[in-house]
């Protein structure tokens, strides 16, 4: 059977066998990435190292008090004796993204458990972003290879394990996403969509 054989059509999009192949490889890459990064949970379902506990506490503050209070929060339990202006001196987007994600996807889980899972999920989702980014200038095959490589890359994996609630996993995800939006905006023929992508990429 030819890879260009059409399976079904959704509106103007013609779904072919090669699309099924691409989806299968991406699911495989996501699964491998998730399993590798979930390994630390076998030895204890806890946050790792020191910074993740502070980031959990800052995220908890948003969940319990709201965003306006967070941006005015002067933490007197940090940086003794003067305290700390948290929103001005920490990874604000990590706290905000995690708090919003928890409100949407947290369900009945505790925030603590959610923040343990958060880095490995975000790190695994990065394989989709690297795929669309590389696909822009090198084609689908290169995009699939890059997604598989980032899934098993040891230097990236060790900074996105379960319990590693720090800025690196989300920073990589946002960095790749911002770059993709910027480069795809350059290639876009629709000026309104291009401007929207540039603004979103900048944010």
C-alpha positions in Angstrom: 0.0 0.0 0.0 1.3 3.4 -1.0 2.1 5.8 1.9 0.2 8.5 0.0 -3.0 6.4 0.0 -5.8 8.4 1.5 -7.6 6.9 4.5 -10.3 9.6 5.1 -10.9 13.3 4.8 -11.6 15.9 7.4 -12.9 19.1 5.8 -10.2 20.0 3.3 -7.5 17.8 5.0 -6.7 14.5 3.4 -5.5 12.0 6.1 -3.0 9.6 4.5 -1.1 6.5 5.6 2.1 8.6 6.1 0.3 10.8 8.5 -0.5 7.7 10.6 3.2 6.8 10.5 4.2 10.3 11.7 1.6 10.2 14.6 2.9 6.7 15.6 6.5 7.9 15.8 5.6 10.9 17.8 3.6 8.8 20.2 6.6 6.4 20.5 8.9 9.4 21.2 6.6 10.8 23.8 6.2 7.4 25.5 9.9 6.7 25.6 10.6 10.3 26.9 7.9 9.9 29.6 9.2 6.5 30.8 12.8 7.6 31.0 12.0 10.8 32.9 9.7 8.9 35.3 12.5 6.6 36.6 13.2 8.7 39.8 9.6 8.0 41.0 10.5 4.4 41.5 12.8 5.4 44.3 10.5 7.8 46.0 7.6 10.0 44.8 9.2 13.3 46.1 10.5 16.6 44.8 14.3 16.5 44.2 16.9 18.9 45.4 16.3 22.3 47.1 14.9 24.7 44.5 11.9 22.6 43.6 10.6 22.9 47.2 10.7 26.7 46.9 9.1 26.6 43.5 6.3 24.4 44.9 5.8 26.9 47.8 5.6 29.8 45.3 3.1 27.9 43.1 1.1 27.0 46.2 1.0 30.7 47.1 -0.6 31.5 43.8 -3.1 28.7 44.0 -4.2 29.8 47.5 -4.0 33.6 47.2 -4.2 34.5 43.5 -2.0 36.3 41.0 -2.4 39.8 42.3 -1.2 38.7 45.8 1.7 36.8 44.3 3.1 39.9 42.5 2.9 41.8 45.8 4.4 38.9 47.9 7.4 39.8 50.0 8.5 36.4 51.4 9.9 36.9 55.0 10.9 33.2 55.2 13.6 33.6 52.5 16.8 35.7 52.4 16.9 36.5 56.0 16.8 39.2 57.4 15.4 41.4 54.6 13.1 38.8 52.9 12.5 38.3 49.2 10.4 39.9 46.5 9.4 36.6 44.9 8.0 37.7 41.6 11.0 39.9 40.9 13.7 37.4 41.9 12.4 34.0 40.8 11.1 31.9 37.9 7.7 33.6 37.6 6.6 31.9 34.5 7.2 28.5 36.1 5.0 29.3 39.1 2.3 30.9 36.9 2.3 28.1 34.3 2.2 25.4 37.0 -0.6 27.1 38.9 -2.7 27.6 35.8 -2.0 24.0 34.7 -3.0 22.7 38.1 -6.3 24.6 38.0 -7.1 23.1 34.6 -5.6 19.6 34.8 -5.0 19.0 38.5 -8.3 17.2 39.2 -8.3 15.6 42.6 -4.5 15.4 42.9 -2.6 17.4 45.5 -0.5 20.3 44.2 2.6 18.6 45.6 2.0 15.5 43.5 1.1 17.6 40.5 4.5 19.4 40.7 6.3 16.1 40.8 4.7 15.1 37.5 4.9 18.5 35.9 8.5 18.5 34.7 8.4 15.1 33.1 5.1 15.9 31.3 6.4 19.2 30.0 9.8 17.7 29.0 7.9 14.9 27.1 5.7 17.5 25.4 8.8 19.2 24.1 9.2 16.4 21.6 6.2 17.7 19.7 7.5 21.2 19.7 11.0 20.1 18.4 9.2 18.1 15.7 7.3 21.1 14.3 10.3 23.4 14.7 12.7 21.2 12.8 10.0 20.2 10.2 9.8 23.9 9.2 13.3 24.0 7.7 14.4 20.4 7.3 11.3 18.3 6.6 9.2 15.7 8.3 11.8 13.0 8.5 14.3 15.3 10.2 11.6 16.4 12.6 10.8 12.8 13.6 14.5 12.1 14.1 14.9 15.2 16.3 11.9 14.2 18.4 13.4 10.8 19.0 16.8 12.2 19.8 15.4 14.7 22.3 13.4 11.9 23.9 16.5 9.9 24.8 19.1 12.7 25.1 20.7 12.2 28.5 21.7 15.8 29.2 18.2 17.0 28.5 16.5 14.0 30.3 18.4 14.5 33.6 17.1 18.1 33.8 13.5 17.1 33.3 13.0 14.1 35.5 10.0 13.5 37.8 10.4 15.7 40.9 12.8 18.2 39.1 10.4 21.1 39.5 12.8 23.7 38.3 13.0 26.1 35.3 14.8 24.0 32.8 12.0 21.7 31.5 9.6 24.5 31.1 12.3 26.8 29.8 13.2 24.4 27.1 9.6 23.9 26.1 8.9 27.7 26.0 12.2 28.4 24.2 11.5 25.9 21.5 7.9 27.0 21.2 8.9 30.7 20.9 11.5 29.9 18.3 8.9 27.9 16.3 6.4 30.7 16.4 8.9 33.2 15.3 10.2 31.2 12.4 6.8 30.0 11.3 5.6 33.7 11.4 8.4 34.6 8.9 7.1 31.8 6.6 3.5 32.7 7.0 1.7 34.4 4.1 -1.1 35.6 6.3 0.1 38.9 7.9 -2.5 38.7 10.8 -1.4 35.2 11.7 2.2 36.2 11.4 1.8 39.1 13.8 -0.1 36.9 16.2 2.7 34.3 16.1 5.4 36.9 16.6 3.7 38.4 19.7 3.0 35.0 21.1 6.6 33.9 20.5 7.8 37.0 22.2 5.7 36.4 25.2 
